[in-house]
């Protein structure tokens, strides 16, 4: 089927984008923003109660509410807030941060070229994790997901970053090389397609970005005045706790807000997407352009011959990666467990405040006397005593503070238990155990608590995989000249290499595994290593390497040391195959471990696909290494048996030592 699409400069395109902007803003405001404010108050506010009724979510209303809150915090008597919701958020956030997923690039097949590309892609992944702090921004996204139910990470190409590529002092124009940018935006600054029911259905999203006034003048010389006027505090700027708090203590520097519109590849835009800037009213600034994130898939990428790899028609993609907690049918936005526990936390805060008021009243003495007692008021000098005069003949007595009902404590315990249960946290996760609880039961209880988040962990794996795949696509597209990167690879080896985008264009796949590496927490990691001690030592790890692994805080190099011989043998085979030359094994080394890998290699499909000449080289290498291994196992008979006495060996004699002589006489 053929359809006719509208050009980018068609006025109807800008009108459609403006309508989509207004619909997305209104949709999120109606279904999410009120609950997001309640969740923020439950975790970060110092108030004892969180109002869950109607809340003014306009920008001006948020700003006024923050000012009132600051006034209450400074003047009112403090309330009691034992925030278990914040505690559970921190615990779950730390759990996801302490066990990051393992991202690897695996070759698409067993040929040498695919392995080389997969290894290069693995180095680029390690480089991005350290250089652009990808895992740090993933952790921030996890916090947003737990707090609001939805979290984002943006992976973009920033043309205004990097190094200076050219500068013309006459015209004042400067050109930058550009640089990859990975960050987790504020959830209040992202609006999604309101018609999307799944993440795959999202046609567009909008990002709100704050830029300084001088940059706004340089980027939008004809529109910066409108942007500055829309950012006036009188109009309300800032749409979250963080932004509103900045407005309370506003600085002298002026800034503007601009909105970025990203549209994915659709048939109506020839699969090339659209991109433009918007102002606060939804009007297009400048012209509508193509989505800069267009990537081609490579056909016949499993072939070793690069000439047969054919790129497909480029398709635009969205640089937004979404992670949600609790799924909501027919909706991309997710829910948070705080939506359920906030009422319990609010009721518990009220109970604690009531108990505190009762304790305060116990320190105030109130005496009741007859009004005819005629006691001068100036005779009472202690302010802690209050005298209440009454009519009638009453015996003077004291008023005791009322006792709390016993059900108050029971109700509080019930509320606290409900918060932990709805959060998916039990005593085993907190380290609380009965005296006779076994380690297996503790582990089982922890796993059952994490079962509530099994769906979140599954989406977490897909989220990280999509993020790194998009990051590699950006590298392929924008690293058109060789780029020097430095990474610390396996075996603690520091590697420096030059990589161009086409070196990692195809021939591998990105794989993400969660829960397969050691924890980052040193105490937890040592416990895991001790539990696997027998398996690790039988697998080839020496006691010295095991002790070293217990002391270090790495997550992968401890096991890599067991693969040193296998890696060296693989390098020898690859060099022999690539250059068609024979490489003899060195006389020294752990030949048994070299042979273990060599025998596995011969049984694999990669050896099956080699030429007869290459197979002959490998067979010859294995035969010579087997002879060296045999010579290590049995000593040379020509040298004789080893002397039984070490002193005789040291003196050069092979005869047994003379027995000691008995006493003389």
N, C-alpha and C positions, 0 to 999 in steps of 0.2 A: 504494500500500500504506500502511495506517495502523498505527502502533504506539503503545503507551501508555508514556509515560516516567515515571520516578520523580521526585517532587518533591525539591527541594534539601535539605529537612530529614529526608528518609528516612534511617534509620540505615545502610541498605545502601550509600548513596552515600559516606558517610564511610569505611565499611569497604573499598569498592573503591579509594578514593583511597589509603588506608594500604597496601593490598596493592601497588598500582602503585608507590608510593614505595620499598618494600622491594625489589621486583623490579628497579627501575631502578638502585638503589644496588648491588645484588649483580651485575647484568649488567655494569656498567661496571668494577667491581672485577675481574671475572674476565678480561675481554678487553682492557683498555686500561691500567689503572693501573700495572702493572709496567713496561710499555714506556715510559710517560710518565716514570717516575722515571729510567729509564736515559737517556732523551733529555735530561732536565734535567741529569743528571750529566755527560753528554758535552759540553754547552755551557757550563755554569756552574761545575761543580766544579773544584777545583784538584788533585784526585787524579790520579795518572798512569794509573790503570786504573779502568775502570767495570765493576763486576761485573754480568754479564748473566744470572746464574742466578736462583734463587728469592730474591725480595726481600719483606721484611715490609712490606706496604703499609698496615698499620693505622696509625691516627693516632699511637698511642703508639710504634710501631716507627719511624716517620719521625722523631719527636722525639728518640728515643734515638740514632738514627743521625747526626743532625745534631750532637748533643753530642760523640759520638765523633769525628766529622770535625774539629770545632774543636780537640779535644785533639791529634789527629794533626798538624794544620797548625801548631800551636804548638811541638810537641816533636820531631817526626820530621825527618830530613834531607829537604830539599825534592827532589822529583823533577822531571824535565824533561817539560813538557807544551807542545808546539807544536800548538795546537788549530786544525787546518784546518777542522773541522766548524763551530766558532764563526765562523771567517772567512767561510765560505760562507754561513752564515745571515745574517750582517751584509750581505754583498754582495747576496744575493737580496732581503732586506728593503729595502735602500736602492734597489734597482732598482724595486720596486713603489711605494715612497714617492716616488721622483723623477718618476714618470709616473702621476699619479692620473687616473682616468677623468673625462671631461667629462659632467656631468649637465645636461640641458636639458629644458625643458617646451615641447613643440611643439603647436600648435593642432590640434584634431581636424579642422577644415575651414578654408575660406578666409573665413568671415564675420568681421565685425569683433568680435563678442562673444567668439568663440573665441580670437582673437588677444589680446584684452584679458585674458582669464582665463589664457592661457598666459604672458603677460608678467608678470602678478601672481604666478603660481606660480613663475616663474623667480626673481623677487625673494625669495620665501619660501625657495627652495632656497639662494640666496646668503646669506640671513640665517642659516639654520640651519647652514650650513657654517662661518660665522664665530662666531656666538653660542654654539652648542652644540659647536663643535669636532668636527664629524662626521668630517671626514677624519682628524683625529688619532686618533680611536678606531678608524677603519677600519685605519689603519696598525698599531695595537696588535693588532687582530684578525689582520692578515696575519702578524705575528710569531708569534702563537699557532698559526696554521695551518701555518707552516713548521716550528715546533718540535715540535708534537704531532700534526699532521695534521688538526686541527680547530680552528676559531676561531669566536667568537660576537660579535655586537653586539646589545644590547638597546635598543630605542626605546620608552620608556614615558612615561606622564604621572604625575609625582610630585605628589600632592596636598599634601604637606608642604613644598613649596618655593614659590618666588615671593615675592610681597609679602603683607603682613598685610591680610586682608580684613575681619576683625572680631575684637574681643577683649572678653570679658566678665570684668572683674576680680572680680566677685562669685562666679561659678562657676569661674573660672580656665580657661575654655575659650577657645581661639584658633582662628581659621579662616584658612587661607592661600588665596591665589588659585590656587596650583598652577603647575607649569611643566614643560615638556618636558625629559626626561632621556634622553640618548643616551650609552652607555658600552659598553666591551668588558669583560665580566666575566672573572674567572679561570676557566680551563677546568675546574679542580677543583670549582668551585661550581655547575656545571650538570650535570643528569642528564636524558637523553633517553629517550623511549619505547623500551623494549627490543624491542617487536614491530615497529617501523617498519623498513621496508627501503629507503625513499626519504624524502627530506625532505617530500614531499607527504603521506606516510603518518603523520607524527608526530601523535599524538592529544594529547599533553601533554608538558610538561617541568617540571622542578623547579629552582628557583634558591635557593642558600644565601646568606643575607645576614647580615652582622655588624652589630649595632646596639648603641649604648651602653646601659648599664643604665637610665639615666633615661628614655630613649625607650622601652625595653621596658616600664617601669612605666606609662608613659602610654598605650601602645598595648594592652598585655595586662595589665590590673590583676589578673586572676585567675590568670594563668599565668606571670608573670615569674619567680617563684621556681623553677618547674620548669625554665625555660629557663636560668636562672643555674646551677642544679645540673648540668645537662647540659653546660654550658660549662666545668666545672671542669677544670683541667689534669690531675687524676688520671684523669679519664675520657678524656683525649686530645682536644684541640681543635686544629684545623689539619690540613689534608690535602694540603699541598703543601710544596715547599721554602720558599716565601715565608711561609706561615702558620706552618710549624714553626719557622722562624728567629725569628719574632716571639715564639713561646712560650719560646724559649731565653732571650731578654732581655725577659721579661714585665714590663709596667708595672703600676702600682698600680690604674689605672682598670679597672673591671670591665665586661664586655660579654657579650652573649648572641648565640646563633645562632638564626635563625628561617628556615624554609624556605617558599618561595612555590610554590604549585601553580597552573599555568595549563593550562587545557584548551580546545582549539579547538572550533569549532562542529561538532557531530555530530547526527545524527538523534535519538540517545538523550538529548540535552540541548536539543532544539528549536532547534539551530543557534546557541544563545546562549552555549555554553561554560560553564565553571565556574572558580571561583577561591576559594582558601582559604589559610590559614597552617597550617603543620605544625611539630611539634617534632622533635627528633632521632630519636625513636622512631617517627615517622610518624603520630602521633596528630593529629587535626584540632584546631586551636585556634580556638575560637569557632564560627562557623557557615560553611557553604558558601554562597558568593554567585555571582552571574553574572559571567562574564568581562567586565571593563570595556571591552575593546577590540572593540566591535561596530561594524561599518561597513556602510553601505548603498551599493549601486551605483545609479547614476542611469541610468534608461532614457530614450530619446529625448534624450540629452544633446547630440547634434549639432545640434539645432534651436536657433535663435537666441532663440526665445520661452521664457523661464524657466518660464512657466506649464505648458508641456507636458513639463517634466522631472519624471519620476515616480521617487521613491526606491523601491528594492526592500526586501524584508524584511531587517533587519540580520542579519549573519552574524558570529560571533565569530572572531577570528584570533589567532594567537600573536605576541607582540611580539619573538620571537627570530629572528635572521637568522644563517644558518649558512654558513660557507665551509670547504671541505675541500680537501686537497691531492691525495693519491692515492686514487682511488676503490676501495672494497672492495665486492664483490658482496653484495647482500642485507644491507647494513649502512649506517647513516647516518654513524657515526664513520668518519673517514678515517685514512689512514696518512701518515707523514712519510718523506721520503727518509733521515732520520737513522736510521730503523729498519734500513736496509741498510748504512750507512757506519760505524755505531758500532763494529763489530767491527774494521774496518780502523784506525780511530783508536786503539782500545785496543791493537792489536798494534804500531802505530807508537810509541805512548808507551812500551811495554815495550822496544822496540829502542833508543829514545833514552835511556832510563834505564840500560840495559845499557852503552851506549857511554859514558855519563857515569861509571859505576862503573869502567870500564876506564881512563878518563882520571885518575880519582882514584887508582887503584892505581899509576899511573906515577910519582906523586910520593912513594911510600913505598919506602924502600930496605930490602930484606931480605937479610941475609948469613948464609950457612950455614957453620958451623965444626964441627970435631970436638969432642966433649964433653970430651976430655982436655986441651983447650987451657988450661983453668983461667984464663980471663979474668974478672977481677972485674967484676961487673955495674955497680959504681959508676963504672967507668972510662968507660962509655958515657953521655954527657950529652945527646946530641941525641935528642929523642923521635921524630924522623922515621925513625930507624934501628932495625930489629928484628934481633936476632941469634938464629938458630935453631941449637941444639946438637943434634948427631946422634951416633950410635954408629958406630965404624969409622974407618978411615983415609981420609977424604975431603979433597980439596984445598979450601980455603976458596974460595967463589965466591958470586956474586950471583944472585938470582932475578929475572928480568925478567918484567914483566906479560905475560899472553898476548896475542897478536895477534888482532884480530877477523878473521873470515872475510870475504872480499871479497863474498860473497853477501849480507851484511848490508845494505850500501849499495844493492845492486840490489833487495833485498826492500823496503827503505824507499821507494825511488822508485816501486816497483810499488804499494805501499799508498797513497801520496799520489796517484798517478794515478787509482787506483780511487775514492778519495774525491771527486775533482773530476768524474770521469765520471758517477758515480752521482748527484752533486748537480746535474748539468747545467751545469757551468761549464768553459769552455775558456780557452786563452791569449788569445784575442781579447777576451773579456769582461774579462780582467785588464789589457788594454792591452799585452800582450806580443806582439811581432810580429817576424818575420824581416826582415832588412834589405831584401829585395826584394819584400816582400808589398805588394800594391796595396790601396788603400782599399776597392775593391769586394770583394776576397777577405776582408778583415777584417769588413766588414758582413755578408757571406754567412755567415761562420763564427759570428758573433754570433747571427744569426737561426736558424741550425741548432741552436745551443745552447739558445735560447729555445723551440725547437719541443718540447722535453721538457715545458715548462710551458704549452703551448698550451691544454690542457684546463683548467688552473688559471686562466688568463686568461679563458677563456670563462665559467667559473663565477664569476669575480670580477665580470664585467659584470652577470650576473644578480643576484648578491648585492647590489651597490651599487644596482641598479635597485629591487629589493624593499625595501631599506632606506629610500630616499628616498620611495618611494610610500607606505610605512607612515607615515613622518614627516609627509607631507602629509595623510594621513587623520587623524592625530592633530590637526593644525592645524584641519582642517575641523570636527572634532567638538568641540574644547574652546575654540576661539577664537569663542565665541558673541557677543562684543562686539568692536568694532573695535580692533585692536592696531596701534600705531605701530611701524614697523620702519624702520631706516636701513641702506641697502646702497650699495655702490659698483658701479654697473652698467657697461654698455658705454660706450666713449669716456671712461672715467674720470669719469663723471658721478655725483655723490653725490645719491642719491634718498631722500627721506623720504615715506612714504605710510602710510595707514591701511588695513588689510586685515582683513576678517572672514572666518570660515571658509567661508561660503557663496560668497564671491567666487572661490574656487578649488575648488569642489565638483566641477566637471565642465568639459568643453569642451577638454581637452588630454590629452596622454599624456606620461609621463616616458620620456625616451630617454637611454641611456648609451652613450658611445663611448669606446673605449680605444685609446690610441696615436695620437690625432688632434690633440693639442695639443703645444706645445713643452715640452721638459723644464724642470723647475724648476732643475736645475743650470745655473748661468750659462755655464760653459764649453761644455757640451753644447748649450745653446740657441743660443749664438753660432755654433757649427759648423752646426747645422741651418739657421739663418737664412742663413748664407753659401752653403750648398748650394742654397737656394731663392731666392737673390738675383735671378736673372734673371726667374723667374716672378713674384715679388712686384712688381718694378719694372714689368714689363709689365702687371700687373694693376691698376696705379694708385698704388702706393706711391712717394712721392717719395724722393729721396736723403736728405733731412733726416729723414723719418719712419723710413727704414731705419736710419740711424745712431742715432736715438733708441731703436729697438727693440733694437739690439745692446747698449745701455747699461742698459736697464731689466730688471728681473727678473720682469715680469708674464708671463702665459701667454696672454692673449686680447686685451688692448687694443691690442697692436701691429697686429693685423689689423683691429680695429674702426675704426681711424683711416681705413682705406681705404673704409669704408662710411658716412662722415659724410654725403655728399651724398645717397646712397640713403636713409638713415634720415630726413633732413630732407624729402625728396620724399614718402616714405611718410606722414610725419606730416601733410603738407599735404593729400594725397589723403584720408586718414582724416577729417580735420576737415571737408573739403568734403562728403564723403559723409554724415557724421553730422549736420551742421548745414544741409545743402542750401544752402550759400552759396558764392559764387565768391571765390577767393583768387588775386590776381595775383602772378606771380613777381617777386622783387626784381631790380632792374637789375644788381646786382653778384653775382658768384659764378661757380663753375665750372659753367656751364650744360651743358657736354658730359656731365659725370658725372650731372647731374640728369636729362638726357634719356635717358641709357643705362638708368636704372632705370624711367623713365616708359614707354619703349617695351616693356620686359619686362613691365611691369604691364598694359599694354593687351593683350598677347598671352596673359595668364594667365586662369584661370577665374574669379578674383575680379572682374575687370572684366566678364566675360561675364554675371555674375549681377546686375549693377547695373541700375537703372532708366534709361530713356532720358534723363531729366533729369540724373541723376548722370553719365552718360556724356558728355553735352553739356558739362557743367562741366569735366570732365577734358580733353576735346578742346580746349576754349578755352584752358585753362591751358598745354597742350603747344604749341599754336600760338604763343602769346605768348612762351614760353620759346625756341622755335626762332628767332623773330625776334631775341631778345636774343643768342642764340648766334651768329647770323649777323652781327650788328653788332660782336661781339667779334672775329670772324675777319677782317673787312675794315674798314679805317678809313673814316671819312666822307669822300667825295670833296670836299665843300665846304671841308674844312680843308686840302686840298692834301697833297702828299707830305711826308713827314718830311724835315727838313733833313739833308743829308749830314754837315755839320760840327756836332759837338755844341756848339762854342763859339758858332756862329751861332744855334743854337737857344736857347742861354742868353741871348744878347743880343737875341733877338726877331726876328732877320732870317731870311728864308727863302731869300735868294740864296746861291749858292755862294761860298765864301771866295775872296778875291783871291789869285792865284798869287804866290809869292814873286818879288821883283824881283832881277834879275841884278846883277852888280857895276857900279858907276858908272865912267864914263870909258870 
